[in-house]
Each structure stands twice: as C-alpha cells, then as structure tokens.
C-alpha cells in the first residue's frame, strides 16, 4: 500500500514513477526513444517519466488491437468469461487503490481523499460492466409469417480508440474501457499526457487479471501525434473521446474521413436554478460544492447559479461567505478541500476569463487571482452582476469561478438555462416538486439534478445535448454503444415468391 502519510517535504526524495507503452501485451519503450516528464502542479516536483509515443507507436498499437479482435480470443469468449476477468480487474484496482490515488493526486493536483474516492468509484464501474457482459443480447421476430424468421444480433463493433482527459483520468477511462471490453471489443487507450500514470498502472492490472495480449493497448503521447492517428486510422472502428468541445469538433472532422462511429463527452456551462422556496442550507452547500469540486475542472461543474431576484442579495452574500471558508492548498494535506490547477495553460485560461469579465462590466466579488507561493492555485472566485450575453455566462471557464445571474420567473429561468450552446447537466432547487419537474422537463441537458448536485451512479446514463456531446455512457445500455446490430432474415422451407417464371 502506498504511504498515505506522504507530505510535500517527502517528494524530492521520492523516485518518480516510470511508465512505458503497453503494446500487444508487452511493455515497450517508444520507437524513437523519446520520453516526457510530469511535474506535480501543486509542488513543482518531478513525479513521473513516460515513454512518449509517436505515430509509429500508435500504428503498432492499432495493429495489435486489430489482430486481437480479428484473430484473438477476447471477442469469442462467453460473456461469463469476460465478466469474470472484468471482476478481477475491479478487485485489482481496489487492491492498489492507495497507490493509484497517490499518483493521481501528484499528477493532477486534486486532494488525496478525492482521488481515493474516485478510484473506488471506478472499481464499481468495472464491477457493473461485468454484469452487462452477460446481459448483452439481440432480438427475434416470430411475427413475419410462417416462412420467415428474423433475428437481430449484437456484434462487438471492433477496435475502439479511447482518448481521455486530465481532469478525471482514472474515472473517465473506467466509464469507457470496461464497457467496450464487456461488449467484446479491443482497444487502444491514449490518456492525457500530463496525467498518464493511473492509466499505465491500469495496464498492469489488466494483464494480471487475464486480459489477453493486444486486447488493450496503452500509448502515452500528445494529441497531434498519437491522438490524430487514433482518430483517423481506418483500422479503428469507433472513437470514444472525452475532452473540450473545441478539440472534440476537430476529432469528429478527422474521424469523418473513415466514417467511424463516434461517442463524445464534451464541455458544459451548467446552471443551478435556485427558487425562493429551496432548502436554503442544502442549496448553498451545493452551489459551493458544485463549483469548487475538483477546482472547477469538471465538465459538470455548476459554474452558473441562476437565483430568483427575490433572494439574490441574501443568497449571493451567503455564497460569498461560504466560499471564503473553502480550504485551498497542498492536496496531500487532509485539511484541504481544493487542490491545484492541473496545467499552466488552464491556469492562464481561468485568469483570462476573470479579467475579461471585469472588463465587460461584471463584478469580481471574491477572489479572481492566483494564490501566492509554490504551485498553481486559484482563489475561490465569485463573479456577480453578470449579464447573459457576457462570455463568463456562456463559455466554459473550467476553474473555480462562479457566475451569478438572476431570474424573475420559471420561464425566464429555463430560458437562461438553455441560453448557451451546451447541454450537459443542470440543477433545480425547490421544495415544490411541480416546479422542479416543470423546469427539468424543459431544460435541454442530459442530466438534471433535483435538490442535489454532482451525484452519479453506474446505472444512470451520462452524456449531453448539443455541443456537450454525442451519445451516452453508463447505464444498462452502455455495452450496446460498442456494438453493431446485424439482422438475420431467414426464409424457411421452399422458395414461394419467384421473380422469374418457373
């Protein structure tokens, strides 16, 4: 078990994690010998060194996945056999959860307790996918007449490219890979190059659990090299991508050259609608949690609070007061609730958004600056006097920055909720369930939380409307997304409908 009491002072003496590429069941160096380094965003200490994959490595990984699908045992196993292996993976994750959580915290910057919770949640996803491996089925039609029987089969779609982001590296790969494997697919996984460690560790767990060689390949590398190959290669049958909307649009365009199936989970500008009769304490807590969880680096972040005008002054004051109490700092310190911003590019993006909001007439009522000292930390930030046409109200900031807007009626609240190009999630707060349901049924988003926020369960589908994505993950149909349907149209007995005269 990893040392749960590791402190920042211990990091300089800690040997960095070293990761290689997993191709066809073997750990190999990059073809050109290049490596990339990862420094902790919270501590500015070297924490990992990886073989940096190239186009050649990506092509080798795709070829291995292609062979494993076309000739290997994985797609031909019984569902029960695949399920048993997926359960072993889940157990392997839990056996190494402290080691995984520590590396995730060092690379990503999130608090260690949060990383541990996400690793445990990911293991549950692998267990859930194992149940679906035995439930995937087709359909039959015995209603087509005495001479016809129709059967619909579900075939695994083939080789899947899986590209994951840096904000929830282990959780998001676990929202995709186990369901692709449950369906009988093989895969090539490219984690974000700045948070690759836990995905590389997952490769070790997969091999130990009995996943056949080539069924899962892991290539650490950059988007313009490895990512572009995984998106456009003709031997890849499906792309599953999570990331920004801008990058997702580019990936869709590149994948169109081979017309592969695409699943996208993209950005969000998610509102929480606060009605006057809400549970005041619960709504306040959710407003603060919804924006500062994971330092706001969350596609589901509740970055817009829409508050009824009759309570906006008191609610805004209470949000600001509670935001002042949020503890930001060293993610290895158990007292901290919010850690570091994961990349310097994202740090600059957040601060630029805050500055632009001020220039457009909004008020930075709290925070808005980088915190001093070592590491990339941003103060909890609340922006008020926000108009709906401001960029801060429409664009994804992806940081601990909360925008407050007001509404007068349910109709206006719904209009505001739907006023961006996104549609990933939303929250509605009222003691009147008629109000909650009236709003929820009209908001264009894939998930609506009612009197709660940022909860998730493996059984419930996840995905977005409009520019928040294509398709759904999780839920009882998750494995079907990684299949093609095949119709068997069978004629019984002698031919009775002759085209040419007999």
TIKEGU-295754 format. One line per field, with one value per residue (C-alpha): residue number from 1; residue in one letter; x, y, z negated. Coordinates in nm, 2 decimals, always signed. Layout:
BEGIN
miro = NUM / ...
kevex = a / ...
c1 = X / ...
c2 = Y / ...
c3 = Z / ...
This chain:
BEGIN
miro = 1 / 2 / 3 / 4 / 5 / 6 / 7 / 8 / 9 / 10 / 11 / 12 / 13 / 14 / 15 / 16 / 17 / 18 / 19 / 20 / 21 / 22 / 23 / 24 / 25 / 26 / 27 / 28 / 29 / 30 / 31 / 32 / 33 / 34 / 35 / 36 / 37 / 38 / 39 / 40 / 41 / 42 / 43 / 44 / 45 / 46 / 47 / 48 / 49 / 50 / 51 / 52 / 53 / 54 / 55 / 56 / 57 / 58 / 59 / 60 / 61 / 62 / 63 / 64 / 65 / 66 / 67 / 68 / 69 / 70 / 71 / 72 / 73 / 74 / 75 / 76 / 77 / 78 / 79 / 80 / 81 / 82 / 83 / 84 / 85 / 86 / 87 / 88 / 89 / 90 / 91 / 92 / 93 / 94 / 95 / 96 / 97 / 98 / 99 / 100 / 101 / 102 / 103 / 104 / 105 / 106 / 107 / 108 / 109 / 110 / 111 / 112 / 113 / 114 / 115 / 116 / 117 / 118 / 119 / 120 / 121 / 122 / 123 / 124 / 125 / 126 / 127 / 128 / 129 / 130 / 131 / 132 / 133 / 134 / 135 / 136 / 137 / 138 / 139 / 140 / 141 / 142 / 143 / 144 / 145 / 146 / 147 / 148 / 149 / 150 / 151 / 152 / 153 / 154 / 155 / 156 / 157 / 158 / 159 / 160 / 161 / 162 / 163 / 164 / 165 / 166 / 167 / 168 / 169 / 170 / 171 / 172 / 173 / 174 / 175 / 176 / 177 / 178 / 179 / 180 / 181 / 182 / 183 / 184 / 185 / 186 / 187 / 188 / 189 / 190 / 191 / 192 / 193 / 194 / 195 / 196 / 197 / 198 / 199 / 200 / 201 / 202 / 203 / 204 / 205 / 206 / 207 / 208 / 209 / 210 / 211 / 212 / 213 / 214 / 215 / 216 / 217 / 218 / 219 / 220 / 221 / 222 / 223 / 224 / 225 / 226 / 227 / 228 / 229 / 230 / 231 / 232 / 233 / 234 / 235 / 236 / 237 / 238 / 239 / 240 / 241 / 242 / 243 / 244 / 245 / 246 / 247 / 248 / 249 / 250 / 251 / 252 / 253 / 254 / 255 / 256 / 257 / 258 / 259 / 260 / 261 / 262 / 263 / 264 / 265 / 266 / 267 / 268 / 269 / 270 / 271 / 272 / 273 / 274 / 275 / 276 / 277 / 278 / 279 / 280 / 281 / 282 / 283 / 284 / 285 / 286 / 287 / 288 / 289 / 290 / 291 / 292 / 293 / 294 / 295 / 296 / 297 / 298 / 299 / 300 / 301 / 302 / 303 / 304 / 305 / 306 / 307 / 308 / 309 / 310 / 311 / 312 / 313 / 314 / 315 / 316 / 317 / 318 / 319 / 320 / 321 / 322 / 323 / 324 / 325 / 326 / 327 / 328 / 329 / 330 / 331 / 332 / 333 / 334 / 335 / 336 / 337 / 338 / 339 / 340 / 341 / 342 / 343 / 344 / 345 / 346 / 347 / 348 / 349 / 350 / 351 / 352 / 353 / 354 / 355 / 356 / 357 / 358 / 359 / 360 / 361 / 362 / 363 / 364 / 365 / 366 / 367 / 368 / 369 / 370 / 371 / 372 / 373 / 374 / 375 / 376 / 377 / 378 / 379 / 380 / 381 / 382 / 383 / 384 / 385 / 386 / 387 / 388 / 389 / 390 / 391 / 392 / 393 / 394 / 395 / 396 / 397 / 398 / 399 / 400 / 401 / 402 / 403 / 404 / 405 / 406 / 407 / 408 / 409 / 410 / 411 / 412 / 413 / 414 / 415 / 416 / 417 / 418 / 419 / 420 / 421 / 422 / 423 / 424 / 425 / 426 / 427 / 428 / 429 / 430 / 431 / 432 / 433 / 434 / 435 / 436 / 437 / 438 / 439 / 440 / 441 / 442 / 443 / 444 / 445 / 446 / 447 / 448 / 449 / 450 / 451 / 452 / 453 / 454 / 455 / 456 / 457 / 458 / 459 / 460 / 461 / 462 / 463 / 464 / 465 / 466 / 467 / 468 / 469 / 470 / 471 / 472 / 473 / 474 / 475 / 476 / 477 / 478 / 479 / 480 / 481 / 482 / 483 / 484 / 485 / 486 / 487 / 488 / 489 / 490 / 491 / 492 / 493 / 494 / 495 / 496 / 497 / 498 / 499 / 500 / 501 / 502
kevex = x / x / x / x / x / x / x / x / x / x / x / x / x / x / x / x / x / x / x / x / x / x / x / x / x / x / x / x / x / x / x / x / x / x / x / x / x / x / x / x / x / x / x / x / x / x / x / x / x / x / x / x / x / x / x / x / x / x / x / x / x / x / x / x / x / x / x / x / x / x / x / x / x / x / x / x / x / x / x / x / x / x / x / x / x / x / x / x / x / x / x / x / x / x / x / x / x / x / x / x / x / x / x / x / x / x / x / x / x / x / x / x / x / x / x / x / x / x / x / x / x / x / x / x / x / x / x / x / x / x / x / x / x / x / x / x / x / x / x / x / x / x / x / x / x / x / x / x / x / x / x / x / x / x / x / x / x / x / x / x / x / x / x / x / x / x / x / x / x / x / x / x / x / x / x / x / x / x / x / x / x / x / x / x / x / x / x / x / x / x / x / x / x / x / x / x / x / x / x / x / x / x / x / x / x / x / x / x / x / x / x / x / x / x / x / x / x / x / x / x / x / x / x / x / x / x / x / x / x / x / x / x / x / x / x / x / x / x / x / x / x / x / x / x / x / x / x / x / x / x / x / x / x / x / x / x / x / x / x / x / x / x / x / x / x / x / x / x / x / x / x / x / x / x / x / x / x / x / x / x / x / x / x / x / x / x / x / x / x / x / x / x / x / x / x / x / x / x / x / x / x / x / x / x / x / x / x / x / x / x / x / x / x / x / x / x / x / x / x / x / x / x / x / x / x / x / x / x / x / x / x / x / x / x / x / x / x / x / x / x / x / x / x / x / x / x / x / x / x / x / x / x / x / x / x / x / x / x / x / x / x / x / x / x / x / x / x / x / x / x / x / x / x / x / x / x / x / x / x / x / x / x / x / x / x / x / x / x / x / x / x / x / x / x / x / x / x / x / x / x / x / x / x / x / x / x / x / x / x / x / x / x / x / x / x / x / x / x / x / x / x / x / x / x / x / x / x / x / x / x / x / x / x / x / x / x / x / x / x / x / x / x / x / x / x / x / x / x / x / x / x / x / x / x / x / x / x / x / x / x / x / x / x / x / x / x / x / x / x / x / x / x / x / x / x / x / x / x / x / x / x / x / x / x / x / x / x / x / x / x / x / x / x / x / x / x / x / x / x / x / x / x
c1 = +0.00 / +0.13 / +0.23 / -0.09 / +0.11 / +0.34 / +0.39 / +0.53 / +0.86 / +0.90 / +0.85 / +1.21 / +1.34 / +1.06 / +1.16 / +0.94 / +0.70 / +0.83 / +0.58 / +0.63 / +0.39 / +0.17 / +0.15 / +0.04 / +0.08 / +0.43 / +0.58 / +0.80 / +0.99 / +0.88 / +1.00 / +1.21 / +1.33 / +1.16 / +1.03 / +0.82 / +0.82 / +0.54 / +0.59 / +0.33 / +0.12 / +0.09 / +0.45 / +0.66 / +0.85 / +0.92 / +0.67 / +0.67 / +0.86 / +0.69 / +0.79 / +0.64 / +0.46 / +0.48 / +0.28 / +0.47 / +0.38 / +0.01 / +0.00 / +0.17 / -0.09 / -0.38 / -0.24 / -0.21 / -0.57 / -0.69 / -0.52 / -0.66 / -1.01 / -0.99 / -0.80 / -0.78 / -0.99 / -1.15 / -1.44 / -1.51 / -1.53 / -1.85 / -2.00 / -1.95 / -1.57 / -1.53 / -1.73 / -1.50 / -1.20 / -1.36 / -1.44 / -1.07 / -0.98 / -1.21 / -1.06 / -0.71 / -0.80 / -0.92 / -0.60 / -0.39 / -0.63 / -0.39 / -0.11 / -0.34 / -0.48 / -0.14 / -0.02 / -0.34 / -0.31 / +0.06 / -0.01 / -0.35 / -0.33 / -0.66 / -0.69 / -0.58 / -0.91 / -1.09 / -0.86 / -0.92 / -1.30 / -1.27 / -1.06 / -1.31 / -1.59 / -1.41 / -1.38 / -1.76 / -1.79 / -1.58 / -1.80 / -2.11 / -1.97 / -1.90 / -2.28 / -2.35 / -2.11 / -2.36 / -2.67 / -2.59 / -2.84 / -3.02 / -3.38 / -3.61 / -3.92 / -4.15 / -4.43 / -4.32 / -4.52 / -4.47 / -4.18 / -3.98 / -3.79 / -3.60 / -3.31 / -3.11 / -2.76 / -2.53 / -2.18 / -1.89 / -1.80 / -1.43 / -1.13 / -1.21 / -0.98 / -1.03 / -0.90 / -0.93 / -0.87 / -0.66 / -0.93 / -1.06 / -0.81 / -0.89 / -1.26 / -1.32 / -1.12 / -1.33 / -1.65 / -1.54 / -1.30 / -1.48 / -1.80 / -1.61 / -1.44 / -1.77 / -1.91 / -1.61 / -1.42 / -1.05 / -0.90 / -0.62 / -0.62 / -0.44 / -0.45 / -0.38 / +0.00 / +0.00 / -0.19 / -0.10 / +0.02 / -0.30 / -0.39 / -0.05 / -0.10 / -0.44 / -0.25 / -0.06 / -0.38 / -0.54 / -0.26 / -0.26 / -0.64 / -0.61 / -0.70 / -0.54 / -0.24 / -0.34 / -0.70 / -0.60 / -0.30 / -0.20 / +0.00 / +0.11 / +0.16 / +0.04 / -0.27 / -0.11 / +0.09 / -0.07 / -0.42 / -0.46 / -0.37 / -0.62 / -0.89 / -0.83 / -0.69 / -0.90 / -0.85 / -1.02 / -1.40 / -1.50 / -1.38 / -1.47 / -1.35 / -1.38 / -1.24 / -1.32 / -1.58 / -1.33 / -1.09 / -1.39 / -1.52 / -1.17 / -1.17 / -1.51 / -1.40 / -1.08 / -1.27 / -1.52 / -1.26 / -1.32 / -1.69 / -1.61 / -1.87 / -1.81 / -1.90 / -1.82 / -1.85 / -1.76 / -1.79 / -2.06 / -2.18 / -2.41 / -2.67 / -2.81 / -3.15 / -3.23 / -3.60 / -3.71 / -3.86 / -3.55 / -3.39 / -3.16 / -2.87 / -2.87 / -2.88 / -2.60 / -2.38 / -2.44 / -2.37 / -2.03 / -1.95 / -2.07 / -1.82 / -1.51 / -1.51 / -1.20 / -1.11 / -1.39 / -1.21 / -1.52 / -1.74 / -2.04 / -1.93 / -2.21 / -2.05 / -2.37 / -2.60 / -2.94 / -3.10 / -3.46 / -3.45 / -3.63 / -3.35 / -3.05 / -2.89 / -2.90 / -2.81 / -2.51 / -2.39 / -2.42 / -2.24 / -1.95 / -1.93 / -1.91 / -1.66 / -1.43 / -1.43 / -1.32 / -0.97 / -0.74 / -0.38 / -0.15 / -0.35 / -0.15 / -0.28 / -0.60 / -0.74 / -0.75 / -1.08 / -0.94 / -0.61 / -0.41 / -0.50 / -0.37 / -0.19 / -0.03 / -0.23 / -0.56 / -0.44 / -0.39 / -0.73 / -0.91 / -0.74 / -0.81 / -1.18 / -1.19 / -1.01 / -1.24 / -1.55 / -1.43 / -1.37 / -1.72 / -1.88 / -1.91 / -1.80 / -1.54 / -1.70 / -1.45 / -1.11 / -1.01 / -0.64 / -0.36 / -0.26 / +0.10 / +0.38 / +0.46 / +0.21 / -0.07 / -0.36 / -0.65 / -0.86 / -1.23 / -1.39 / -1.75 / -1.85 / -2.17 / -2.36 / -2.33 / -2.54 / -2.65 / -2.45 / -2.12 / -1.86 / -1.83 / -2.20 / -2.17 / -1.82 / -1.67 / -1.41 / -1.31 / -1.19 / -1.31 / -1.51 / -1.88 / -2.11 / -2.43 / -2.73 / -3.09 / -3.44 / -3.79 / -4.00 / -3.97 / -4.00 / -3.70 / -3.50 / -3.55 / -3.46 / -3.14 / -3.05 / -3.09 / -2.91 / -2.57 / -2.46 / -2.40 / -2.64 / -2.46 / -2.63 / -2.83 / -2.96 / -3.30 / -3.37 / -3.73 / -3.94 / -4.22 / -4.17 / -4.41 / -4.17 / -3.87 / -4.03 / -4.17 / -3.81 / -3.64 / -3.87 / -3.79 / -3.41 / -3.21 / -2.94 / -2.85 / -2.87 / -3.10 / -3.03 / -3.33 / -3.24 / -2.90 / -2.59 / -2.30 / -2.42 / -2.36 / -2.44 / -2.33 / -2.69 / -2.78 / -2.68 / -2.45 / -2.40 / -2.50 / -2.73 / -2.60 / -2.23 / -2.19 / -2.15 / -2.28 / -2.41 / -2.43 / -2.21 / -2.30 / -2.65 / -2.78 / -2.73 / -2.37 / -2.23 / -2.47 / -2.29 / -1.99 / -2.18 / -2.33 / -2.66 / -2.68 / -3.01 / -3.06 / -3.35 / -3.42 / -3.65 / -3.80 / -3.89 / -3.92 / -3.90 / -4.25 / -4.20 / -4.03 / -3.91 / -3.87 / -4.14 / -4.08
c2 = +0.00 / +0.35 / +0.57 / +0.75 / +1.00 / +1.13 / +1.50 / +1.77 / +1.76 / +1.39 / +1.45 / +1.55 / +1.22 / +1.01 / +0.83 / +0.93 / +0.68 / +0.54 / +0.43 / +0.25 / +0.18 / -0.13 / -0.28 / -0.64 / -0.74 / -0.61 / -0.31 / -0.13 / +0.20 / +0.45 / +0.37 / +0.69 / +0.67 / +0.99 / +1.05 / +1.31 / +1.43 / +1.53 / +1.77 / +1.80 / +2.11 / +2.16 / +2.10 / +2.16 / +1.84 / +1.57 / +1.29 / +1.07 / +1.00 / +0.83 / +0.68 / +0.93 / +0.75 / +0.86 / +0.79 / +0.47 / +0.35 / +0.44 / +0.24 / -0.06 / -0.05 / -0.03 / -0.33 / -0.52 / -0.44 / -0.53 / -0.87 / -0.93 / -0.86 / -1.04 / -1.35 / -1.34 / -1.50 / -1.19 / -1.13 / -1.51 / -1.57 / -1.63 / -1.33 / -1.51 / -1.55 / -1.18 / -1.09 / -1.29 / -1.11 / -0.77 / -0.86 / -0.95 / -0.60 / -0.44 / -0.63 / -0.54 / -0.18 / -0.19 / -0.38 / -0.09 / +0.19 / +0.38 / +0.36 / +0.47 / +0.76 / +0.90 / +0.91 / +1.07 / +1.34 / +1.41 / +1.44 / +1.61 / +1.82 / +1.71 / +1.63 / +1.28 / +1.18 / +1.28 / +1.07 / +0.77 / +0.81 / +0.83 / +0.52 / +0.33 / +0.46 / +0.35 / -0.01 / -0.01 / +0.08 / -0.23 / -0.44 / -0.30 / -0.36 / -0.72 / -0.77 / -0.62 / -0.86 / -1.14 / -0.94 / -0.82 / -0.97 / -0.92 / -0.97 / -1.20 / -1.16 / -1.45 / -1.23 / -1.22 / -1.51 / -1.89 / -1.88 / -1.60 / -1.57 / -1.25 / -1.24 / -0.94 / -1.00 / -0.76 / -0.79 / -0.60 / -0.31 / -0.39 / -0.18 / +0.12 / +0.43 / +0.57 / +0.92 / +1.06 / +1.40 / +1.51 / +1.62 / +1.27 / +1.04 / +0.71 / +0.76 / +0.85 / +0.57 / +0.35 / +0.50 / +0.37 / +0.08 / -0.18 / -0.14 / -0.17 / -0.49 / -0.62 / -0.60 / -0.80 / -0.51 / -0.45 / -0.10 / +0.14 / +0.40 / +0.74 / +0.91 / +1.28 / +1.31 / +1.51 / +1.25 / +0.92 / +0.73 / +0.57 / +0.45 / +0.29 / +0.12 / +0.00 / -0.17 / -0.37 / -0.46 / -0.57 / -0.81 / -0.96 / -1.01 / -1.22 / -0.97 / -1.13 / -0.97 / -0.70 / -0.66 / -0.34 / -0.12 / +0.20 / +0.47 / +0.78 / +1.07 / +1.40 / +1.48 / +1.59 / +1.27 / +0.98 / +1.13 / +1.21 / +0.86 / +0.71 / +0.94 / +0.89 / +0.54 / +0.32 / +0.01 / +0.18 / +0.12 / +0.36 / +0.66 / +0.73 / +1.08 / +1.30 / +1.65 / +2.00 / +2.09 / +2.26 / +1.95 / +1.72 / +1.90 / +1.86 / +1.49 / +1.44 / +1.62 / +1.40 / +1.08 / +1.16 / +1.05 / +0.69 / +0.73 / +0.55 / +0.56 / +0.84 / +0.89 / +1.23 / +1.37 / +1.73 / +2.06 / +2.22 / +2.55 / +2.40 / +2.60 / +2.55 / +2.72 / +2.85 / +2.91 / +3.11 / +2.81 / +2.60 / +2.42 / +2.72 / +2.54 / +2.25 / +2.47 / +2.69 / +2.39 / +2.25 / +2.59 / +2.60 / +2.23 / +2.24 / +2.50 / +2.43 / +2.05 / +1.94 / +2.31 / +2.36 / +2.15 / +1.94 / +1.92 / +1.90 / +2.19 / +2.41 / +2.73 / +2.93 / +3.00 / +3.13 / +3.29 / +3.42 / +3.80 / +3.80 / +3.62 / +3.71 / +3.96 / +3.72 / +3.42 / +3.59 / +3.71 / +3.36 / +3.20 / +3.45 / +3.39 / +3.01 / +3.05 / +3.22 / +2.91 / +2.67 / +2.54 / +2.55 / +2.42 / +2.12 / +1.82 / +1.59 / +1.79 / +1.61 / +1.95 / +2.08 / +2.06 / +2.21 / +2.14 / +2.28 / +2.37 / +2.09 / +2.27 / +2.61 / +2.66 / +2.61 / +2.84 / +3.12 / +3.05 / +3.08 / +3.41 / +3.55 / +3.47 / +3.66 / +3.96 / +3.96 / +3.95 / +4.26 / +4.45 / +4.36 / +4.51 / +4.22 / +4.24 / +4.01 / +3.99 / +3.74 / +3.60 / +3.61 / +3.58 / +3.32 / +3.23 / +3.30 / +3.06 / +2.73 / +2.55 / +2.65 / +2.75 / +2.99 / +3.16 / +3.06 / +3.32 / +3.46 / +3.69 / +3.90 / +4.15 / +3.90 / +3.96 / +3.67 / +3.79 / +3.81 / +3.54 / +3.45 / +3.34 / +3.15 / +3.00 / +2.72 / +2.85 / +2.51 / +2.66 / +2.77 / +3.06 / +3.10 / +3.33 / +3.46 / +3.56 / +3.64 / +3.55 / +3.66 / +3.35 / +2.99 / +3.07 / +3.30 / +3.05 / +2.79 / +3.03 / +3.13 / +2.76 / +2.69 / +3.01 / +2.85 / +2.61 / +2.34 / +2.10 / +1.86 / +1.90 / +2.13 / +2.15 / +2.27 / +2.37 / +2.40 / +2.23 / +2.22 / +1.92 / +2.05 / +2.35 / +2.11 / +1.88 / +2.17 / +2.31 / +1.97 / +1.87 / +2.19 / +2.22 / +2.08 / +1.88 / +1.52 / +1.51 / +1.72 / +1.70 / +1.79 / +1.91 / +1.76 / +1.81 / +1.62 / +1.27 / +0.98 / +0.61 / +0.34 / +0.25 / +0.60 / +0.72 / +1.02 / +1.25 / +1.58 / +1.76 / +1.99 / +2.08 / +1.89 / +1.56 / +1.27 / +0.95 / +0.83 / +0.64 / +0.42 / +0.27 / -0.06 / +0.00 / +0.11 / -0.20 / -0.16 / +0.16 / -0.06 / -0.29 / -0.31 / -0.47 / -0.74 / -0.87 / -1.23 / -1.25 / -1.63 / -1.80 / -2.13 / -2.40 / -2.39 / -2.06 / -1.94 / -1.59 / -1.64 / -1.34 / -1.53 / -1.76 / -2.13
c3 = +0.00 / +0.08 / -0.20 / -0.30 / -0.52 / -0.24 / -0.27 / -0.03 / -0.22 / -0.12 / +0.25 / +0.35 / +0.23 / +0.39 / +0.70 / +1.00 / +1.14 / +1.47 / +1.74 / +2.07 / +2.36 / +2.35 / +2.70 / +2.77 / +2.41 / +2.37 / +2.20 / +2.46 / +2.50 / +2.76 / +3.11 / +3.12 / +2.76 / +2.65 / +2.30 / +2.13 / +1.78 / +1.54 / +1.25 / +0.98 / +1.04 / +0.66 / +0.57 / +0.89 / +0.83 / +1.09 / +1.02 / +1.34 / +1.66 / +1.95 / +2.28 / +2.53 / +2.81 / +3.17 / +3.49 / +3.53 / +3.18 / +3.23 / +3.55 / +3.38 / +3.10 / +3.35 / +3.54 / +3.22 / +3.13 / +3.48 / +3.46 / +3.12 / +3.24 / +3.57 / +3.45 / +3.08 / +2.81 / +2.65 / +2.88 / +2.89 / +2.52 / +2.34 / +2.17 / +1.84 / +1.91 / +2.00 / +1.69 / +1.46 / +1.60 / +1.55 / +1.19 / +1.14 / +1.28 / +1.03 / +0.75 / +0.87 / +0.87 / +0.51 / +0.41 / +0.54 / +0.47 / +0.24 / +0.49 / +0.77 / +0.57 / +0.47 / +0.83 / +0.94 / +0.68 / +0.76 / +1.13 / +1.13 / +0.81 / +0.66 / +0.29 / +0.20 / +0.04 / +0.35 / +0.57 / +0.34 / +0.37 / +0.75 / +0.77 / +0.56 / +0.78 / +1.09 / +0.95 / +0.91 / +1.28 / +1.37 / +1.15 / +1.32 / +1.67 / +1.57 / +1.51 / +1.85 / +2.02 / +1.95 / +2.04 / +2.39 / +2.63 / +2.96 / +3.06 / +3.25 / +3.47 / +3.50 / +3.64 / +4.01 / +4.14 / +4.15 / +4.39 / +4.23 / +3.90 / +3.81 / +3.56 / +3.46 / +3.33 / +3.14 / +3.26 / +3.10 / +3.32 / +3.33 / +3.24 / +3.02 / +2.98 / +2.63 / +2.56 / +2.21 / +2.04 / +1.75 / +1.50 / +1.40 / +1.57 / +1.40 / +1.35 / +1.72 / +1.87 / +1.64 / +1.79 / +2.13 / +2.14 / +1.92 / +2.13 / +2.46 / +2.32 / +2.19 / +2.55 / +2.68 / +2.84 / +2.83 / +2.76 / +2.78 / +2.50 / +2.50 / +2.17 / +2.14 / +2.14 / +1.81 / +1.61 / +1.77 / +1.46 / +1.33 / +1.68 / +1.72 / +1.38 / +1.50 / +1.78 / +1.52 / +1.35 / +1.68 / +1.77 / +1.42 / +1.44 / +1.76 / +2.03 / +2.35 / +2.52 / +2.76 / +2.63 / +2.45 / +2.56 / +2.39 / +2.57 / +2.38 / +2.62 / +2.75 / +2.94 / +3.27 / +3.29 / +3.11 / +3.09 / +3.46 / +3.55 / +3.32 / +3.45 / +3.82 / +3.87 / +4.10 / +3.88 / +3.59 / +3.59 / +3.31 / +3.13 / +2.77 / +2.67 / +2.36 / +2.36 / +2.46 / +2.72 / +2.95 / +2.96 / +2.99 / +3.30 / +3.46 / +3.37 / +3.53 / +3.85 / +3.87 / +3.80 / +4.07 / +4.33 / +4.23 / +4.12 / +3.79 / +3.51 / +3.26 / +2.89 / +2.74 / +2.39 / +2.41 / +2.23 / +2.02 / +1.88 / +1.63 / +1.43 / +1.09 / +1.06 / +0.71 / +0.64 / +0.33 / +0.16 / +0.18 / -0.11 / -0.18 / -0.35 / -0.11 / +0.20 / +0.06 / -0.01 / +0.34 / +0.50 / +0.33 / +0.38 / +0.74 / +0.85 / +0.63 / +0.65 / +0.85 / +0.86 / +1.10 / +1.36 / +1.42 / +1.73 / +1.49 / +1.28 / +1.16 / +1.30 / +1.33 / +1.04 / +1.15 / +0.84 / +0.82 / +0.78 / +0.45 / +0.28 / +0.49 / +0.24 / -0.06 / +0.14 / +0.31 / -0.03 / -0.17 / +0.12 / +0.09 / -0.29 / -0.24 / +0.05 / -0.19 / -0.41 / -0.13 / -0.21 / +0.09 / +0.08 / +0.08 / +0.19 / -0.03 / -0.34 / -0.46 / -0.57 / -0.21 / +0.00 / +0.32 / +0.48 / +0.77 / +1.13 / +1.34 / +1.62 / +1.66 / +1.98 / +1.79 / +1.51 / +1.77 / +1.93 / +1.59 / +1.51 / +1.86 / +1.82 / +1.49 / +1.64 / +1.94 / +1.71 / +1.53 / +1.85 / +1.97 / +1.65 / +1.42 / +1.06 / +0.91 / +0.56 / +0.43 / +0.54 / +0.90 / +0.86 / +0.84 / +0.48 / +0.39 / +0.32 / +0.48 / +0.70 / +0.93 / +0.71 / +0.78 / +0.52 / +0.49 / +0.71 / +0.73 / +1.01 / +0.98 / +1.20 / +1.48 / +1.79 / +2.01 / +2.31 / +2.13 / +2.21 / +1.85 / +1.87 / +2.19 / +2.21 / +2.01 / +1.77 / +1.63 / +1.30 / +0.95 / +1.09 / +1.01 / +1.21 / +1.06 / +1.27 / +1.17 / +1.30 / +1.23 / +1.33 / +1.41 / +1.78 / +1.76 / +1.56 / +1.82 / +2.10 / +1.92 / +1.86 / +2.23 / +2.34 / +2.41 / +2.68 / +2.41 / +2.26 / +2.02 / +1.69 / +1.46 / +1.10 / +0.98 / +0.62 / +0.49 / +0.22 / +0.48 / +0.69 / +0.95 / +1.00 / +1.02 / +1.27 / +1.48 / +1.51 / +1.55 / +1.84 / +2.04 / +1.97 / +2.26 / +2.08 / +2.04 / +1.66 / +1.44 / +1.06 / +0.84 / +0.49 / +0.52 / +0.74 / +0.89 / +0.79 / +1.01 / +1.04 / +1.28 / +1.36 / +1.49 / +1.84 / +1.88 / +2.17 / +2.32 / +2.56 / +2.84 / +2.81 / +2.49 / +2.68 / +2.88 / +2.73 / +2.37 / +2.13 / +1.84 / +1.77 / +1.88 / +2.25 / +2.21 / +2.38 / +2.67 / +2.77 / +2.86 / +3.09 / +3.43 / +3.49 / +3.75 / +3.90 / +4.00 / +4.23 / +4.27 / +4.51 / +4.40 / +4.64 / +5.02 / +5.21 / +5.28 / +5.43 / +5.76 / +5.96 / +6.29 / +6.41 / +6.33
